[in-house]
Amino acid sequence: MSDGYVRWYQESAATSVIAEQAEVFAAYGLRLVHPVRGAAVVLDVEGDDVLMDPEELCRLLGLRIASITMNWWFSADIDALRCRTPRAGRS
């Protein structure tokens, strides 16, 4: 079975919705910040984990200058959702 992915689109580049989406996911136990590492986890081009301050990740997502792949967590061992945000103008 292949890994599940979510491709994240937003209608307006003027407003980032990551904070609101994080609240919705949190209601279901899904977190952007890794519970042990205390940081958001994004993937580099080789698929390796890169720890990032969540506020910085939100800022970069709002700029929409590059695709960003990030993990969402149920627990320290379970990255339940891998989400890729396309850069502006690309799908």
Backbone as CSV, one residue per row, in Angstrom:
resi,resn,N_x,N_y,N_z,CA_x,CA_y,CA_z,C_x,C_y,C_z
1,MET,0.851,-1.179,0.000,0.000,0.000,0.000,0.890,1.233,0.000
2,SER,0.533,2.200,-0.810,1.342,3.411,-0.891,0.987,4.391,0.227
3,ASP,1.917,5.315,0.486,1.662,6.356,1.477,0.546,7.266,0.986
4,GLY,-0.206,7.812,1.927,-1.242,8.760,1.578,-0.691,10.175,1.525
5,TYR,-1.172,10.931,0.599,-0.747,12.328,0.460,-1.953,13.221,0.326
6,VAL,-1.800,14.440,0.744,-2.810,15.465,0.554,-2.146,16.605,-0.181
7,ARG,-2.768,17.095,-1.231,-2.266,18.273,-1.915,-3.134,19.442,-1.447
8,TRP,-2.483,20.456,-0.923,-3.162,21.568,-0.263,-3.258,22.753,-1.218
9,TYR,-4.465,23.205,-1.463,-4.674,24.382,-2.307,-5.385,25.444,-1.494
10,GLN,-5.104,26.667,-1.819,-5.889,27.753,-1.241,-6.257,28.700,-2.360
11,GLU,-7.417,29.310,-2.225,-7.938,30.141,-3.307,-7.259,31.486,-3.392
12,SER,-6.828,32.031,-2.289,-6.266,33.378,-2.285,-4.842,33.361,-1.768
13,ALA,-3.971,34.016,-2.491,-2.597,34.156,-2.022,-2.506,35.230,-0.944
14,ALA,-3.540,36.021,-0.804,-3.516,37.132,0.143,-3.675,36.663,1.586
15,THR,-4.273,35.493,1.791,-4.551,35.031,3.138,-4.070,33.596,3.317
16,SER,-3.244,33.379,4.322,-2.816,32.028,4.641,-3.814,31.417,5.608
17,VAL,-4.176,30.164,5.381,-5.173,29.512,6.222,-4.568,28.415,7.087
18,ILE,-3.260,28.343,7.169,-2.613,27.255,7.897,-3.004,27.244,9.378
19,ALA,-3.090,28.400,10.007,-3.438,28.442,11.430,-4.853,27.910,11.664
20,GLU,-5.783,28.305,10.817,-7.149,27.826,10.948,-7.228,26.324,10.680
21,GLN,-6.488,25.847,9.671,-6.501,24.422,9.362,-5.880,23.612,10.495
22,ALA,-4.832,24.151,11.105,-4.202,23.469,12.238,-5.195,23.297,13.386
23,GLU,-6.046,24.289,13.612,-7.065,24.180,14.659,-8.079,23.086,14.337
24,VAL,-8.488,23.009,13.073,-9.446,21.973,12.665,-8.821,20.591,12.841
25,PHE,-7.586,20.407,12.355,-6.917,19.118,12.503,-6.704,18.763,13.976
26,ALA,-6.369,19.749,14.802,-6.119,19.501,16.229,-7.357,18.922,16.916
27,ALA,-8.525,19.325,16.466,-9.760,18.795,17.041,-9.868,17.278,16.827
28,TYR,-9.136,16.764,15.839,-9.129,15.329,15.547,-7.828,14.656,15.988
29,GLY,-7.025,15.374,16.771,-5.804,14.803,17.313,-4.592,14.889,16.409
30,LEU,-4.688,15.622,15.323,-3.606,15.743,14.356,-2.870,17.056,14.583
31,ARG,-1.550,17.001,14.736,-0.751,18.177,15.087,0.331,18.449,14.052
32,LEU,0.602,19.716,13.806,1.685,20.120,12.912,3.040,19.996,13.613
33,VAL,3.063,20.283,14.896,4.312,20.219,15.674,4.523,18.799,16.182
34,HIS,5.706,18.261,15.929,6.041,16.914,16.399,6.003,16.913,17.925
35,PRO,5.326,15.954,18.548,5.147,15.974,19.998,6.424,15.847,20.824
36,VAL,7.478,15.272,20.292,8.728,15.133,21.033,9.753,16.173,20.593
37,ARG,9.869,16.362,19.305,10.861,17.294,18.767,10.490,18.757,18.998
38,GLY,9.215,19.044,19.168,8.775,20.403,19.454,8.886,21.360,18.286
39,ALA,8.908,20.821,17.070,9.020,21.648,15.871,8.193,21.012,14.762
40,ALA,7.859,21.814,13.762,7.227,21.276,12.566,8.289,20.488,11.795
41,VAL,7.853,19.487,11.049,8.785,18.675,10.264,8.416,18.809,8.791
42,VAL,9.327,19.391,8.028,9.160,19.485,6.580,10.176,18.548,5.935
43,LEU,9.931,18.207,4.687,10.826,17.306,3.973,11.646,18.091,2.956
44,ASP,12.945,17.796,2.907,13.773,18.431,1.881,13.616,17.662,0.569
45,VAL,14.316,18.072,-0.480,14.156,17.465,-1.797,14.535,15.985,-1.818
46,GLU,15.327,15.536,-0.872,15.710,14.133,-0.807,14.788,13.324,0.109
47,GLY,13.798,13.977,0.716,12.855,13.290,1.585,13.282,13.190,3.030
48,ASP,14.350,13.892,3.399,14.821,13.874,4.788,14.064,14.905,5.622
49,ASP,13.869,14.571,6.903,13.196,15.485,7.821,14.058,16.710,8.100
50,VAL,13.405,17.869,8.101,14.045,19.128,8.480,13.135,19.777,9.515
51,LEU,13.667,20.036,10.691,12.875,20.679,11.745,12.771,22.165,11.467
52,MET,11.583,22.706,11.708,11.351,24.120,11.424,10.415,24.704,12.476
53,ASP,10.700,25.912,12.867,9.816,26.633,13.768,8.439,26.762,13.093
54,PRO,7.353,26.424,13.781,6.029,26.470,13.154,5.645,27.850,12.634
55,GLU,6.068,28.901,13.326,5.748,30.244,12.858,6.466,30.550,11.539
56,GLU,7.703,30.070,11.415,8.444,30.260,10.169,7.800,29.466,9.036
57,LEU,7.351,28.264,9.328,6.659,27.471,8.319,5.398,28.187,7.853
58,CYS,4.631,28.704,8.784,3.419,29.446,8.414,3.745,30.655,7.547
59,ARG,4.829,31.334,7.883,5.242,32.499,7.086,5.594,32.074,5.665
60,LEU,6.360,31.000,5.528,6.747,30.525,4.198,5.542,30.033,3.402
61,LEU,4.632,29.354,4.067,3.417,28.914,3.379,2.618,30.107,2.857
62,GLY,2.577,31.177,3.641,1.867,32.379,3.218,2.498,33.050,2.014
63,LEU,3.822,32.956,1.886,4.516,33.567,0.746,4.266,32.802,-0.553
64,ARG,4.076,31.484,-0.445,3.796,30.621,-1.599,4.848,30.755,-2.700
65,ILE,6.104,30.783,-2.323,7.170,30.916,-3.314,7.741,29.574,-3.747
66,ALA,7.438,28.514,-3.016,7.930,27.175,-3.358,6.978,26.139,-2.788
67,SER,6.997,24.952,-3.361,6.232,23.846,-2.796,6.883,23.428,-1.485
68,ILE,6.061,23.108,-0.506,6.550,22.661,0.791,5.813,21.380,1.147
69,THR,6.560,20.363,1.541,5.966,19.109,1.997,6.200,19.012,3.499
70,MET,5.122,18.817,4.250,5.211,18.779,5.709,4.445,17.586,6.235
71,ASN,4.803,17.152,7.419,4.128,16.046,8.090,3.209,16.586,9.182
72,TRP,2.089,15.902,9.369,1.171,16.148,10.477,1.186,14.892,11.336
73,TRP,1.084,15.056,12.644,1.358,13.980,13.593,0.174,13.632,14.482
74,PHE,-0.071,12.314,14.669,-0.964,11.824,15.714,-0.175,11.592,16.990
75,SER,1.047,11.076,16.845,1.926,10.826,17.980,3.361,10.925,17.491
76,ALA,4.318,10.768,18.394,5.725,10.878,18.021,6.126,9.825,16.996
77,ASP,5.410,8.708,16.974,5.740,7.615,16.059,4.895,7.592,14.796
78,ILE,3.798,8.316,14.792,2.853,8.206,13.681,2.687,9.549,12.980
79,ASP,3.318,9.652,11.795,3.068,10.816,10.955,1.913,10.437,10.034
80,ALA,0.754,10.869,10.412,-0.480,10.395,9.808,-0.778,11.021,8.462
81,LEU,-0.196,12.155,8.200,-0.563,12.884,6.997,0.651,13.613,6.461
82,ARG,0.938,13.437,5.211,1.997,14.182,4.534,1.298,15.118,3.568
83,CYS,1.527,16.387,3.707,0.805,17.397,2.948,1.772,18.210,2.118
84,ARG,1.496,18.342,0.833,2.349,19.138,-0.045,1.559,20.331,-0.537
85,THR,2.144,21.501,-0.397,1.519,22.729,-0.847,2.214,23.183,-2.116
86,PRO,1.521,23.249,-3.243,2.157,23.729,-4.458,2.437,25.220,-4.372
87,ARG,3.464,25.649,-5.063,3.758,27.086,-5.085,2.693,27.794,-5.911
88,ALA,2.609,29.099,-5.779,1.619,29.892,-6.483,1.777,29.691,-7.987
89,GLY,0.653,29.530,-8.660,0.679,29.400,-10.109,0.951,28.008,-10.620
90,ARG,1.140,27.038,-9.714,1.387,25.651,-10.135,0.421,24.714,-9.442
91,SER,0.138,23.636,-10.062,-0.697,22.615,-9.427,0.036,21.307,-9.394
